[in-house]
Amino acid sequence: MLKKIKNNYFLLIFIFLLLYFLFNLLSGQRGLISYFDKKVTLKNLKNQKLSLINQINDLDFKNSLLSDNLDLDYVEILIRERFLFGKKNEKIYILKK
């Protein structure tokens, strides 16, 4: 038995190193599976970043409408939405999503 091990010493070392590298390639913090998980996380974070940038731009636009030079049409829209205010003989319908 010991004689067979000595004869196949390099083969055993090669098999051990091959298994070690394959295991580390597939698993671990820097493995292939972790790479795909991080790739999906990066994609989700980029989508979230775009969404937040769009929200910021929308809020900047609305803020600019309420600056020193008031946009009376926008103020009227805000009053109608928040206070359910309407003109005389006007019907207001509230749609729930």
N, CA, C and O atoms as a GROMACS GRO file, in nm:
protein
  388
    1MET      N    1   0.083  -0.120   0.000
    1MET     CA    2   0.000   0.000   0.000
    1MET      C    3   0.087   0.125   0.000
    1MET      O    4   0.065   0.217  -0.078
    2LEU      N    5   0.185   0.126   0.088
    2LEU     CA    6   0.275   0.241   0.097
    2LEU      C    7   0.358   0.255  -0.031
    2LEU      O    8   0.390   0.367  -0.072
    3LYS      N    9   0.391   0.144  -0.092
    3LYS     CA   10   0.468   0.145  -0.216
    3LYS      C   11   0.385   0.205  -0.330
    3LYS      O   12   0.438   0.277  -0.414
    4LYS      N   13   0.252   0.174  -0.333
    4LYS     CA   14   0.164   0.229  -0.437
    4LYS      C   15   0.149   0.380  -0.420
    4LYS      O   16   0.143   0.455  -0.518
    5ILE      N   17   0.143   0.424  -0.297
    5ILE     CA   18   0.129   0.567  -0.270
    5ILE      C   19   0.255   0.641  -0.315
    5ILE      O   20   0.247   0.749  -0.373
    6LYS      N   21   0.371   0.582  -0.289
    6LYS     CA   22   0.496   0.645  -0.332
    6LYS      C   23   0.507   0.650  -0.484
    6LYS      O   24   0.560   0.747  -0.538
    7ASN      N   25   0.458   0.549  -0.551
    7ASN     CA   26   0.463   0.548  -0.697
    7ASN      C   27   0.367   0.652  -0.758
    7ASN      O   28   0.397   0.711  -0.861
    8ASN      N   29   0.256   0.672  -0.694
    8ASN     CA   30   0.154   0.764  -0.746
    8ASN      C   31   0.151   0.896  -0.668
    8ASN      O   32   0.047   0.961  -0.659
    9TYR      N   33   0.263   0.934  -0.612
    9TYR     CA   34   0.270   1.054  -0.528
    9TYR      C   35   0.232   1.180  -0.606
    9TYR      O   36   0.152   1.260  -0.557
   10PHE      N   37   0.286   1.198  -0.725
   10PHE     CA   38   0.255   1.316  -0.805
   10PHE      C   39   0.110   1.315  -0.854
   10PHE      O   40   0.047   1.420  -0.866
   11LEU      N   41   0.059   1.197  -0.881
   11LEU     CA   42  -0.080   1.185  -0.924
   11LEU      C   43  -0.175   1.225  -0.810
   11LEU      O   44  -0.273   1.295  -0.834
   12LEU      N   45  -0.146   1.183  -0.690
   12LEU     CA   46  -0.228   1.220  -0.574
   12LEU      C   47  -0.223   1.371  -0.548
   12LEU      O   48  -0.324   1.433  -0.519
   13ILE      N   49  -0.104   1.427  -0.558
   13ILE     CA   50  -0.091   1.572  -0.536
   13ILE      C   51  -0.167   1.648  -0.645
   13ILE      O   52  -0.234   1.747  -0.616
   14PHE      N   53  -0.156   1.602  -0.769
   14PHE     CA   54  -0.228   1.666  -0.880
   14PHE      C   55  -0.379   1.659  -0.859
   14PHE      O   56  -0.448   1.758  -0.879
   15ILE      N   57  -0.430   1.543  -0.819
   15ILE     CA   58  -0.574   1.526  -0.795
   15ILE      C   59  -0.619   1.616  -0.680
   15ILE      O   60  -0.723   1.680  -0.687
   16PHE      N   61  -0.540   1.619  -0.574
   16PHE     CA   62  -0.575   1.704  -0.459
   16PHE      C   63  -0.579   1.852  -0.500
   16PHE      O   64  -0.674   1.923  -0.465
   17LEU      N   65  -0.478   1.898  -0.573
   17LEU     CA   66  -0.475   2.038  -0.616
   17LEU      C   67  -0.589   2.069  -0.713
   17LEU      O   68  -0.648   2.177  -0.708
   18LEU      N   69  -0.618   1.976  -0.802
   18LEU     CA   70  -0.728   1.995  -0.896
   18LEU      C   71  -0.862   2.008  -0.822
   18LEU      O   72  -0.941   2.097  -0.852
   19LEU      N   73  -0.886   1.920  -0.725
   19LEU     CA   74  -1.010   1.928  -0.647
   19LEU      C   75  -1.015   2.058  -0.566
   19LEU      O   76  -1.121   2.120  -0.554
   20TYR      N   77  -0.902   2.098  -0.510
   20TYR     CA   78  -0.896   2.221  -0.432
   20TYR      C   79  -0.932   2.343  -0.518
   20TYR      O   80  -1.012   2.427  -0.477
   21PHE      N   81  -0.871   2.352  -0.637
   21PHE     CA   82  -0.899   2.467  -0.724
   21PHE      C   83  -1.041   2.465  -0.778
   21PHE      O   84  -1.104   2.570  -0.792
   22LEU      N   85  -1.093   2.348  -0.810
   22LEU     CA   86  -1.232   2.339  -0.857
   22LEU      C   87  -1.330   2.380  -0.747
   22LEU      O   88  -1.427   2.450  -0.774
   23PHE      N   89  -1.303   2.335  -0.625
   23PHE     CA   90  -1.391   2.371  -0.514
   23PHE      C   91  -1.389   2.522  -0.491
   23PHE      O   92  -1.495   2.582  -0.471
   24ASN      N   93  -1.271   2.582  -0.493
   24ASN     CA   94  -1.261   2.727  -0.472
   24ASN      C   95  -1.314   2.807  -0.590
   24ASN      O   96  -1.358   2.920  -0.573
   25LEU      N   97  -1.309   2.750  -0.708
   25LEU     CA   98  -1.363   2.818  -0.824
   25LEU      C   99  -1.515   2.830  -0.814
   25LEU      O  100  -1.572   2.933  -0.851
   26LEU      N  101  -1.580   2.727  -0.766
   26LEU     CA  102  -1.726   2.725  -0.761
   26LEU      C  103  -1.782   2.788  -0.635
   26LEU      O  104  -1.888   2.850  -0.640
   27SER      N  105  -1.716   2.773  -0.523
   27SER     CA  106  -1.773   2.823  -0.398
   27SER      C  107  -1.681   2.927  -0.338
   27SER      O  108  -1.577   2.961  -0.395
   28GLY      N  109  -1.718   2.976  -0.224
   28GLY     CA  110  -1.636   3.075  -0.157
   28GLY      C  111  -1.683   3.216  -0.189
   28GLY      O  112  -1.776   3.236  -0.267
   29GLN      N  113  -1.618   3.311  -0.128
   29GLN     CA  114  -1.658   3.451  -0.143
   29GLN      C  115  -1.625   3.505  -0.283
   29GLN      O  116  -1.691   3.597  -0.331
   30ARG      N  117  -1.525   3.449  -0.346
   30ARG     CA  118  -1.486   3.494  -0.479
   30ARG      C  119  -1.511   3.387  -0.584
   30ARG      O  120  -1.446   3.386  -0.688
   31GLY      N  121  -1.604   3.297  -0.556
   31GLY     CA  122  -1.631   3.188  -0.648
   31GLY      C  123  -1.730   3.227  -0.757
   31GLY      O  124  -1.777   3.340  -0.764
   32LEU      N  125  -1.758   3.130  -0.841
   32LEU     CA  126  -1.844   3.152  -0.956
   32LEU      C  127  -1.989   3.180  -0.914
   32LEU      O  128  -2.055   3.267  -0.970
   33ILE      N  129  -2.038   3.106  -0.816
   33ILE     CA  130  -2.176   3.126  -0.768
   33ILE      C  131  -2.189   3.264  -0.705
   33ILE      O  132  -2.287   3.334  -0.728
   34SER      N  133  -2.091   3.302  -0.625
   34SER     CA  134  -2.092   3.434  -0.562
   34SER      C  135  -2.085   3.544  -0.667
   34SER      O  136  -2.145   3.650  -0.650
   35TYR      N  137  -2.011   3.520  -0.774
   35TYR     CA  138  -2.001   3.617  -0.883
   35TYR      C  139  -2.137   3.647  -0.945
   35TYR      O  140  -2.172   3.762  -0.968
   36PHE      N  141  -2.214   3.541  -0.972
   36PHE     CA  142  -2.346   3.562  -1.032
   36PHE      C  143  -2.441   3.631  -0.934
   36PHE      O  144  -2.522   3.714  -0.976
   37ASP      N  145  -2.432   3.598  -0.805
   37ASP     CA  146  -2.514   3.667  -0.706
   37ASP      C  147  -2.479   3.816  -0.700
   37ASP      O  148  -2.568   3.901  -0.692
   38LYS      N  149  -2.351   3.846  -0.705
   38LYS     CA  150  -2.309   3.987  -0.700
   38LYS      C  151  -2.348   4.060  -0.828
   38LYS      O  152  -2.376   4.180  -0.825
   39LYS      N  153  -2.349   3.988  -0.939
   39LYS     CA  154  -2.389   4.050  -1.066
   39LYS      C  155  -2.537   4.089  -1.061
   39LYS      O  156  -2.574   4.197  -1.108
   40VAL      N  157  -2.621   4.002  -1.005
   40VAL     CA  158  -2.764   4.033  -0.991
   40VAL      C  159  -2.783   4.150  -0.895
   40VAL      O  160  -2.865   4.238  -0.919
   41THR      N  161  -2.709   4.150  -0.785
   41THR     CA  162  -2.718   4.259  -0.688
   41THR      C  163  -2.678   4.392  -0.751
   41THR      O  164  -2.741   4.494  -0.726
   42LEU      N  165  -2.573   4.390  -0.833
   42LEU     CA  166  -2.528   4.512  -0.901
   42LEU      C  167  -2.635   4.563  -0.996
   42LEU      O  168  -2.659   4.684  -1.004
   43LYS      N  169  -2.700   4.472  -1.068
   43LYS     CA  170  -2.806   4.513  -1.160
   43LYS      C  171  -2.922   4.576  -1.084
   43LYS      O  172  -2.977   4.677  -1.128
   44ASN      N  173  -2.961   4.516  -0.971
   44ASN     CA  174  -3.069   4.571  -0.890
   44ASN      C  175  -3.033   4.708  -0.834
   44ASN      O  176  -3.116   4.798  -0.830
   45LEU      N  177  -2.909   4.724  -0.791
   45LEU     CA  178  -2.866   4.853  -0.738
   45LEU      C  179  -2.863   4.962  -0.846
   45LEU      O  180  -2.896   5.077  -0.820
   46LYS      N  181  -2.824   4.924  -0.968
   46LYS     CA  182  -2.826   5.022  -1.078
   46LYS      C  183  -2.968   5.064  -1.110
   46LYS      O  184  -2.993   5.182  -1.136
   47ASN      N  185  -3.062   4.969  -1.110
   47ASN     CA  186  -3.203   5.004  -1.134
   47ASN      C  187  -3.256   5.093  -1.023
   47ASN      O  188  -3.329   5.188  -1.049
   48GLN      N  189  -3.218   5.063  -0.900
   48GLN     CA  190  -3.263   5.145  -0.787
   48GLN      C  191  -3.203   5.285  -0.797
   48GLN      O  192  -3.270   5.384  -0.765
   49LYS      N  193  -3.079   5.295  -0.842
   49LYS     CA  194  -3.014   5.426  -0.858
   49LYS      C  195  -3.088   5.509  -0.963
   49LYS      O  196  -3.114   5.628  -0.941
   50LEU      N  197  -3.122   5.446  -1.076
   50LEU     CA  198  -3.196   5.519  -1.180
   50LEU      C  199  -3.332   5.566  -1.130
   50LEU      O  200  -3.375   5.678  -1.159
   51SER      N  201  -3.398   5.480  -1.053
   51SER     CA  202  -3.528   5.517  -0.997
   51SER      C  203  -3.515   5.636  -0.903
   51SER      O  204  -3.596   5.729  -0.907
   52LEU      N  205  -3.413   5.634  -0.817
   52LEU     CA  206  -3.394   5.745  -0.723
   52LEU      C  207  -3.355   5.874  -0.796
   52LEU      O  208  -3.398   5.982  -0.756
   53ILE      N  209  -3.276   5.863  -0.901
   53ILE     CA  210  -3.240   5.982  -0.978
   53ILE      C  211  -3.364   6.042  -1.044
   53ILE      O  212  -3.379   6.164  -1.048
   54ASN      N  213  -3.452   5.956  -1.096
   54ASN     CA  214  -3.576   6.006  -1.156
   54ASN      C  215  -3.664   6.074  -1.052
   54ASN      O  216  -3.725   6.177  -1.081
   55GLN      N  217  -3.671   6.018  -0.932
   55GLN     CA  218  -3.750   6.080  -0.826
   55GLN      C  219  -3.692   6.215  -0.787
   55GLN      O  220  -3.766   6.311  -0.765
   56ILE      N  221  -3.560   6.223  -0.779
   56ILE     CA  222  -3.496   6.350  -0.744
   56ILE      C  223  -3.523   6.455  -0.851
   56ILE      O  224  -3.554   6.570  -0.819
   57ASN      N  225  -3.513   6.416  -0.977
   57ASN     CA  226  -3.541   6.511  -1.085
   57ASN      C  227  -3.686   6.558  -1.082
   57ASN      O  228  -3.714   6.675  -1.105
   58ASP      N  229  -3.777   6.466  -1.054
   58ASP     CA  230  -3.919   6.502  -1.045
   58ASP      C  231  -3.943   6.599  -0.929
   58ASP      O  232  -4.016   6.697  -0.944
   59LEU      N  233  -3.881   6.572  -0.815
   59LEU     CA  234  -3.898   6.662  -0.701
   59LEU      C  235  -3.832   6.798  -0.726
   59LEU      O  236  -3.885   6.901  -0.682
   60ASP      N  237  -3.719   6.800  -0.795
   60ASP     CA  238  -3.656   6.927  -0.830
   60ASP      C  239  -3.747   7.009  -0.922
   60ASP      O  240  -3.759   7.131  -0.907
   61PHE      N  241  -3.811   6.941  -1.016
   61PHE     CA  242  -3.902   7.010  -1.107
   61PHE      C  243  -4.021   7.067  -1.030
   61PHE      O  244  -4.060   7.182  -1.051
   62LYS      N  245  -4.079   6.985  -0.942
   62LYS     CA  246  -4.193   7.034  -0.862
   62LYS      C  247  -4.151   7.148  -0.771
   62LYS      O  248  -4.227   7.242  -0.749
   63ASN      N  249  -4.031   7.140  -0.716
   63ASN     CA  250  -3.981   7.246  -0.631
   63ASN      C  251  -3.961   7.375  -0.709
   63ASN      O  252  -3.987   7.484  -0.658
   64SER      N  253  -3.916   7.363  -0.833
   64SER     CA  254  -3.897   7.483  -0.915
   64SER      C  255  -4.030   7.548  -0.949
   64SER      O  256  -4.037   7.669  -0.968
   65LEU      N  257  -4.137   7.469  -0.957
   65LEU     CA  258  -4.269   7.525  -0.984
   65LEU      C  259  -4.322   7.605  -0.865
   65LEU      O  260  -4.406   7.693  -0.881
   66LEU      N  261  -4.272   7.573  -0.746
   66LEU     CA  262  -4.318   7.643  -0.626
   66LEU      C  263  -4.217   7.747  -0.579
   66LEU      O  264  -4.216   7.782  -0.461
   67SER      N  265  -4.134   7.796  -0.667
   67SER     CA  266  -4.033   7.896  -0.630
   67SER      C  267  -4.097   8.034  -0.627
   67SER      O  268  -4.219   8.046  -0.612
   68ASP      N  269  -4.018   8.139  -0.642
   68ASP     CA  270  -4.066   8.277  -0.633
   68ASP      C  271  -4.173   8.307  -0.737
   68ASP      O  272  -4.273   8.372  -0.707
   69ASN      N  273  -4.154   8.259  -0.859
   69ASN     CA  274  -4.254   8.278  -0.963
   69ASN      C  275  -4.348   8.158  -0.961
   69ASN      O  276  -4.319   8.055  -1.022
   70LEU      N  277  -4.460   8.172  -0.892
   70LEU     CA  278  -4.551   8.059  -0.875
   70LEU      C  279  -4.622   8.025  -1.006
   70LEU      O  280  -4.666   8.114  -1.079
   71ASP      N  281  -4.630   7.900  -1.033
   71ASP     CA  282  -4.708   7.850  -1.145
   71ASP      C  283  -4.848   7.823  -1.092
   71ASP      O  284  -4.870   7.724  -1.021
   72LEU      N  285  -4.944   7.909  -1.125
   72LEU     CA  286  -5.078   7.900  -1.067
   72LEU      C  287  -5.149   7.772  -1.108
   72LEU      O  288  -5.231   7.720  -1.033
   73ASP      N  289  -5.120   7.722  -1.227
   73ASP     CA  290  -5.183   7.596  -1.269
   73ASP      C  291  -5.139   7.481  -1.179
   73ASP      O  292  -5.220   7.397  -1.142
   74TYR      N  293  -5.011   7.476  -1.145
   74TYR     CA  294  -4.961   7.369  -1.060
   74TYR      C  295  -5.017   7.382  -0.919
   74TYR      O  296  -5.049   7.282  -0.855
   75VAL      N  297  -5.029   7.504  -0.869
   75VAL     CA  298  -5.087   7.525  -0.735
   75VAL      C  299  -5.232   7.479  -0.734
   75VAL      O  300  -5.277   7.419  -0.637
   76GLU      N  301  -5.305   7.505  -0.842
   76GLU     CA  302  -5.443   7.460  -0.851
   76GLU      C  303  -5.450   7.306  -0.851
   76GLU      O  304  -5.538   7.248  -0.788
   77ILE      N  305  -5.360   7.243  -0.922
   77ILE     CA  306  -5.357   7.096  -0.924
   77ILE      C  307  -5.331   7.041  -0.784
   77ILE      O  308  -5.395   6.945  -0.742
   78LEU      N  309  -5.238   7.103  -0.711
   78LEU     CA  310  -5.209   7.058  -0.575
   78LEU      C  311  -5.330   7.074  -0.483
   78LEU      O  312  -5.360   6.986  -0.403
   79ILE      N  313  -5.398   7.188  -0.495
   79ILE     CA  314  -5.516   7.211  -0.410
   79ILE      C  315  -5.624   7.110  -0.442
   79ILE      O  316  -5.688   7.058  -0.351
   80ARG      N  317  -5.646   7.083  -0.569
   80ARG     CA  318  -5.750   6.987  -0.607
   80ARG      C  319  -5.717   6.846  -0.558
   80ARG      O  320  -5.806   6.774  -0.513
   81GLU      N  321  -5.590   6.807  -0.565
   81GLU     CA  322  -5.553   6.672  -0.522
   81GLU      C  323  -5.560   6.657  -0.371
   81GLU      O  324  -5.613   6.558  -0.321
   82ARG      N  325  -5.508   6.752  -0.299
   82ARG     CA  326  -5.494   6.736  -0.154
   82ARG      C  327  -5.622   6.768  -0.078
   82ARG      O  328  -5.654   6.701   0.020
   83PHE      N  329  -5.695   6.869  -0.121
   83PHE     CA  330  -5.812   6.914  -0.046
   83PHE      C  331  -5.944   6.877  -0.113
   83PHE      O  332  -6.051   6.914  -0.065
   84LEU      N  333  -5.935   6.804  -0.224
   84LEU     CA  334  -6.054   6.764  -0.300
   84LEU      C  335  -6.143   6.886  -0.327
   84LEU      O  336  -6.265   6.881  -0.312
   85PHE      N  337  -6.080   6.992  -0.367
   85PHE     CA  338  -6.148   7.119  -0.394
   85PHE      C  339  -6.192   7.121  -0.540
   85PHE      O  340  -6.120   7.078  -0.629
   86GLY      N  341  -6.313   7.170  -0.562
   86GLY     CA  342  -6.364   7.180  -0.697
   86GLY      C  343  -6.440   7.309  -0.717
   86GLY      O  344  -6.470   7.381  -0.622
   87LYS      N  345  -6.470   7.338  -0.841
   87LYS     CA  346  -6.545   7.458  -0.874
   87LYS      C  347  -6.694   7.429  -0.859
   87LYS      O  348  -6.735   7.315  -0.839
   88LYS      N  349  -6.774   7.534  -0.868
   88LYS     CA  350  -6.918   7.521  -0.854
   88LYS      C  351  -6.973   7.435  -0.969
   88LYS      O  352  -6.932   7.450  -1.084
   89ASN      N  353  -7.066   7.345  -0.936
   89ASN     CA  354  -7.131   7.253  -1.030
   89ASN      C  355  -7.029   7.158  -1.096
   89ASN      O  356  -7.049   7.115  -1.209
   90GLU      N  357  -6.924   7.127  -1.026
   90GLU     CA  358  -6.823   7.036  -1.080
   90GLU      C  359  -6.830   6.905  -1.002
   90GLU      O  360  -6.840   6.905  -0.879
   91LYS      N  361  -6.824   6.795  -1.073
   91LYS     CA  362  -6.827   6.664  -1.008
   91LYS      C  363  -6.684   6.612  -0.994
   91LYS      O  364  -6.604   6.619  -1.088
   92ILE      N  365  -6.653   6.561  -0.877
   92ILE     CA  366  -6.520   6.508  -0.851
   92ILE      C  367  -6.530   6.357  -0.831
   92ILE      O  368  -6.609   6.309  -0.748
   93TYR      N  369  -6.452   6.284  -0.904
   93TYR     CA  370  -6.449   6.138  -0.894
   93TYR      C  371  -6.313   6.098  -0.838
   93TYR      O  372  -6.209   6.145  -0.886
   94ILE      N  373  -6.315   6.011  -0.738
   94ILE     CA  374  -6.190   5.963  -0.679
   94ILE      C  375  -6.170   5.819  -0.725
   94ILE      O  376  -6.253   5.731  -0.697
   95LEU      N  377  -6.061   5.796  -0.795
   95LEU     CA  378  -6.031   5.662  -0.847
   95LEU      C  379  -5.925   5.598  -0.757
   95LEU      O  380  -5.818   5.655  -0.734
   96LYS      N  381  -5.956   5.481  -0.707
   96LYS     CA  382  -5.859   5.408  -0.624
   96LYS      C  383  -5.789   5.306  -0.712
   96LYS      O  384  -5.852   5.236  -0.791
   97LYS      N  385  -5.659   5.299  -0.697
   97LYS     CA  386  -5.579   5.207  -0.778
   97LYS      C  387  -5.578   5.069  -0.720
   97LYS      O  388  -5.516   4.979  -0.775
   0.00000   0.00000   0.00000
